[in-house]
Amino acid sequence: MECRRPPSQPRRAWEESRTSPSRSSGPRPYETCEVQPLRAAQPARCCSPSAVSGEGETLHTIRAFLGGRPQQKAQKLEFLASVCTVCSTSSPHAAVRVLLQYHQEELVEIIKEMLEEKPIVLDTQVKQQAMLAITSMSRAGLLLQGKVSSLLQACFSSVFCVPALVNTQGPEAFLYSKTLATMDNMLQELVHSAGDFATLVLQNILQLLLPFTTSHPEEVQERAMARIAQLAAFITTSPLLQLCSCFARAVIFRHECSPAHRFDMLGELVGHLTFCSTCHNTVTSRNAAEALYHLHTFILQQRGRSSRLPDTGLLQLQPCGEALQSWKPLQVKEACEMFSMFVKYLQPSHLVDITLMAIKNMKKPGQYSSQLSIYVVDTLVSEPVFQTQHVQTIVWAIYENWLSTAGSLEGALLKLTDKYLSKVVASLLQCSPTCTSVAVIMWRVMLAKAQTAEKVLEELLSRMMSQSLRKTSTSIREGPRILSLAATRTISEILLQEAALQEVKGIFPQLFLALLFQTTFTAELTLQEVNTFWREHQQDQLTPIRSAVRSMRLLLYRMGYEGLVLDIEEQGGWDILLSAQTHLMGVRIIAREMTKTSTSVCSTIFCCLSEHLSVEDPTWGMVAMVFYVEMLGYPHLFEEVENIMDVLLTHLQSQCPGMPSLLLEGILKLAERPDSARRTLVLLPHIMEQLQGADSDASKAALPVLAAMLPMLDRKTSIVTTLHLADKLWTFFDNESHKVQEFSICLFQNGMSLLAGTKENKTMRKKVWDSLLPLVFHLHDQNKSVVMASQEALCRAGQFLQWEKLKQLAKTGQGQMILECLLARKNRTQDYLLQSQHYLQSPQELLRCEAVRFIGLIGRHVEEQQKREHIRRVLQGAKNDPELLVSSLASQTLHILEAVWTKSRPKLQRLRFSLQRAWRRCWHSSPSEVSAEAETQEWQEPELQEQERQEERQRQQRQQP
């Protein structure tokens, strides 16, 4: 340990001014050995006279050492002295400089090896001479800058780590004192010779010295802190250190400083010195406090250069210096006052560095003052200057050191939360996405105050309802999707605590919806996101969606809805919710059960849903709309939301699959309620668009809505709407849904009743004629309600068309007779044939049979050969029907038609010849021509009969097996 000055001769540690940096750099503990600074003209004082007699001898000495690398102490000292001599010469010989420049790296390595050698009997003479050589080389510009750090590290390690001296007045102590003085001179020379880069060199030296002030034996800490104090005194007198005007200003300037004009480690340095000023080692404490004083003076000097305004900081700091006149460590109160003087000069990044240092020091209560650490943290976290990354760094430090600080960080966490609530919540979610036991404790502290608890819960709710959850992040752990999962997990843990239950009740409806949406969102997670979030809880066997469902159940339990949870479970709602295929069905079950809660809860949920859906293309729109539609039937909700029609109108145009049909379901509920039915009429044009759209589900869902709306329309609007509907309705007669069939037929029937006797009657007649054949076929539908609706529609059609026979046949259900009447009354065989072909693809067997029969009936009335061929191909295809009844009927029908067509062919040919003969008789007067024609006819008649017999035989042969 270094010699200490007797307490009987105290000296002020912080003098207001010093005569020169050299006086302040002397090793104060040794009053008997005042070492003067080494100057450029005085290196020979430490060198052997025989070693510097001339440049030739010096050059020979250096070359010989580089070639042989002798290990004797005298030769090393002679070599180092030669280096000092050459570097200190004002104009060395060119050969000497070339030699040193060529061997710069080798020289540095040799000096480093000498520094790293373990001293024999505390002999530091070689190390002292090595530092003189470094000083001389730096002054001469021959020191490789890239090697300075390694040289200094070797120098500090070898000199500081020398065992403590037993005899502080002996020659070894004197030599060691000179060695430390030489080190001080070396460090100052390194800074001085760096020119414009002096600030960078200074910070590099300080960065290397600071680790020696902690986690080392006391004597090492003393020696390192003394060097820092000497450097701090030196920079107050050095004109080379010129920093940017933004230095030591808490305001963040919007410009980019040159690295050579920044003091980036100011915060770290202030923090180290502040904590060391209260350590139990008096020497270290004194040196740290004096270094703080000089550092503060340096700050004021730099500020004075960039501002003409006087700074009273120096005057305010003077009273603290009185505490240094004794050898006792600084009191905590004095250290706190000193630190407060620096805060206003530190930028946010510096404050973060000190905060992290203070949190770390809380784990070492025996080494540094815990009170000071707490004061520093509490003071700094109250500063309203931290950016998001700063808050995140501090919260991480609090989280990692929470258990080892025994509750000392609770105040800091609360203050930080009050200032930066959103940033703290996000940071803690990132620290512990799965909400570990440490995180639970921290959340509990944040929720202890009712006002803070409410804000924290709202922030967690905001994270869960974030509109950016559809986007994945390149930084998975910090992405909004992972934060949303983390918030869900945190809510689950909070619900187990009693602290914030009252605040949870205040946001219960919103929280319930957020958790419901989470069950949907978790199904969209990527594998990477699941692994990132859930790897810590794989042993729980809980997937993200199961965790969200569990949170929902827990929330309902804690809010007093145990019966509702059981009712949902009895219907299988919780299990249904877990499956992607049945998820929406589970949402419906839960929505129906939630309408059994209080009116206030239902109204709040409904308002939240309406607000959420009012945003175009919202996140979880389908789930929200399912819940919304289910609640539309709740009797007390309608007056709660005024923009309900706007919400429905916005999403009717949605391209989301299933959304339009879901909305039409909700509109139907409103149309069936007396208090809201007429308000739905504003949606009529858009519902008509859905009927004509490509979405078949939406088209089907529109029919019952239209059926409910049409009776509420005035006559004129109803007529126009009916005419538009007529073209589309009969296409729904063949829908696979019996309900849709019935609705469409009834709507068509009502349309005929409405338009009967109006001027639009003529337009409607053609549409009615087009619908007759489908209606007749559906008299044979397997669903009785469809049969009855078709029968009633045919009766109404007969009345509309003023066709009494149709009306009578429809009443008795004689479909076959109606078909024959259609063929007899209207020459529309081609249209009927096309319509009939459509029913050959019907899923109902009876309808396919009726289509075959009607096609056969058409075939009896067709005489054109082309149409007969078409019918033949159609029936041939029907013979391949999978049902035996249809295929056999098609075969029989084709056989009958073939027979009918065959028998009619000779008769037609004879008729043709007769007509030709009559025509020729009328136009040809020559008897001979008439006679020839008669002979031809007599000759062709037997031939035609024979042809007819051959065709009959061929037909019989084809029918044989």
Secondary structure as UniProt FT lines:
FT   TURN            7..8
FT   HELIX           21..24
FT   TURN            28..29
FT   TURN            31..32
FT   TURN            40..41
FT   HELIX           43..46
FT   HELIX           49..52
FT   HELIX           55..68
FT   HELIX           73..88
FT   HELIX           94..102
FT   HELIX           104..116
FT   TURN            121..122
FT   HELIX           125..140
FT   HELIX           145..147
FT   HELIX           148..160
FT   TURN            168..169
FT   HELIX           171..192
FT   TURN            193..194
FT   HELIX           195..197
FT   HELIX           198..209
FT   HELIX           210..213
FT   HELIX           218..235
FT   TURN            236..237
FT   TURN            239..240
FT   TURN            245..248
FT   HELIX           259..261
FT   TURN            264..265
FT   HELIX           266..276
FT   TURN            277..278
FT   HELIX           282..306
FT   HELIX           313..321
FT   HELIX           322..325
FT   HELIX           332..343
FT   TURN            344..345
FT   HELIX           348..361
FT   TURN            362..363
FT   TURN            365..367
FT   HELIX           370..381
FT   TURN            384..385
FT   HELIX           388..401
FT   HELIX           403..405
FT   TURN            406..409
FT   HELIX           410..419
FT   HELIX           421..431
FT   TURN            433..434
FT   HELIX           437..446
FT   HELIX           450..464
FT   TURN            467..470
FT   HELIX           476..478
FT   HELIX           480..495
FT   TURN            499..500
FT   HELIX           501..506
FT   HELIX           508..521
FT   HELIX           522..524
FT   HELIX           527..534
FT   HELIX           535..540
FT   HELIX           544..558
FT   TURN            559..560
FT   HELIX           562..570
FT   TURN            571..572
FT   HELIX           573..578
FT   TURN            580..582
FT   HELIX           583..594
FT   TURN            595..596
FT   HELIX           599..613
FT   TURN            619..620
FT   HELIX           621..631
FT   TURN            632..633
FT   TURN            635..636
FT   HELIX           638..640
FT   TURN            642..643
FT   HELIX           644..652
FT   TURN            657..658
FT   HELIX           659..671
FT   TURN            674..677
FT   HELIX           678..683
FT   HELIX           684..692
FT   HELIX           696..709
FT   HELIX           710..712
FT   HELIX           715..729
FT   HELIX           730..732
FT   TURN            733..734
FT   HELIX           738..755
FT   TURN            756..757
FT   TURN            759..760
FT   HELIX           761..777
FT   HELIX           778..780
FT   HELIX           784..800
FT   TURN            801..802
FT   HELIX           804..812
FT   HELIX           815..825
FT   HELIX           829..839
FT   TURN            840..841
FT   HELIX           845..861
FT   HELIX           865..878
FT   TURN            879..880
FT   HELIX           884..923
FT   HELIX           927..959
//
